[in-house]
């Protein structure tokens, strides 16, 4: 296994991590921004108000995109494990 192979594997792993984590982070960011804007407009400064919408939004996102995320992760791991013999030699 040479340096190019290691860099390629690391690049694939980081790309997959960004693809899987991106929607979760984006939804959390959008919901947090919306709740902060709502709190600024109404001057309601309840701290628990910011957590409940994020939890609900992320739970819905995981239910909707969870199978796609798991499929991507499983395919990557299966491809990685099946390519181990060719990577060693």
C-alpha positions in Angstrom: 0.0 0.0 0.0 1.6 3.3 -1.1 0.9 6.9 -0.2 -1.5 7.5 -3.0 -3.7 4.7 -1.8 -3.8 6.0 1.7 -4.6 9.5 0.5 -7.4 8.1 -1.7 -8.9 6.1 1.1 -8.8 9.1 3.4 -10.4 11.3 0.8 -13.2 8.9 0.2 -13.8 8.6 4.0 -13.9 12.3 4.5 -16.2 12.8 1.5 -18.6 10.2 2.8 -18.5 11.8 6.3 -19.4 15.2 4.7 -22.2 13.7 2.6 -23.7 11.9 5.6 -23.2 14.7 8.2 -24.0 17.6 5.9 -27.8 17.3 5.9 -27.9 16.9 9.6 -25.7 19.9 10.2 -27.5 22.0 7.7 -31.0 21.3 9.2 -29.6 22.0 12.7 -28.2 25.3 11.5 -31.4 26.4 9.7 -33.6 25.5 12.7 -31.3 27.2 15.1 -31.2 30.3 13.0 -35.0 30.3 12.7 -35.5 29.9 16.5 -32.9 32.6 17.2 -34.7 35.0 14.9 -38.0 34.1 16.5 -36.5 34.7 19.9 -35.1 38.1 18.9 -38.3 39.3 17.3 -40.5 38.2 20.2 -37.9 38.8 23.0 -38.6 35.4 24.5 -35.4 34.2 26.0 -36.4 30.8 27.1 -33.3 28.5 26.8 -35.3 25.3 26.3 -37.1 26.8 23.3 -34.0 26.4 21.2 -33.6 22.7 21.9 -37.0 21.3 21.3 -37.4 22.3 17.6 -33.8 21.1 16.8 -34.5 17.7 18.4 -37.8 17.3 16.5 -36.3 18.5 13.2 -33.2 16.2 13.5 -35.4 13.3 14.5 -37.6 13.8 11.4 -34.5 14.1 9.2 -33.0 10.9 10.6 -36.2 9.0 10.0 -36.4 10.3 6.4 -32.7 10.2 5.4 -31.6 7.4 7.8 -31.9 4.6 5.3 -29.9 6.5 2.7 -27.2 7.3 5.2 -27.0 3.7 6.3 -26.9 2.5 2.7 -24.0 4.9 1.9 -22.0 3.8 5.1 -22.6 0.1 4.5 -21.6 0.3 0.9 -18.4 2.1 1.8 -17.5 -0.4 4.5 -18.3 -3.4 2.3 -16.2 -1.9 -0.5 -13.3 -1.1 1.9 -13.3 -4.6 3.3 -13.5 -6.4 0.0 -10.6 -4.3 -1.3 -8.3 -5.2 1.6 -6.6 -8.1 -0.3 -5.8 -5.9 -3.3 -4.6 -3.0 -1.0 -2.1 -5.2 0.9 -0.4 -6.5 -2.2 
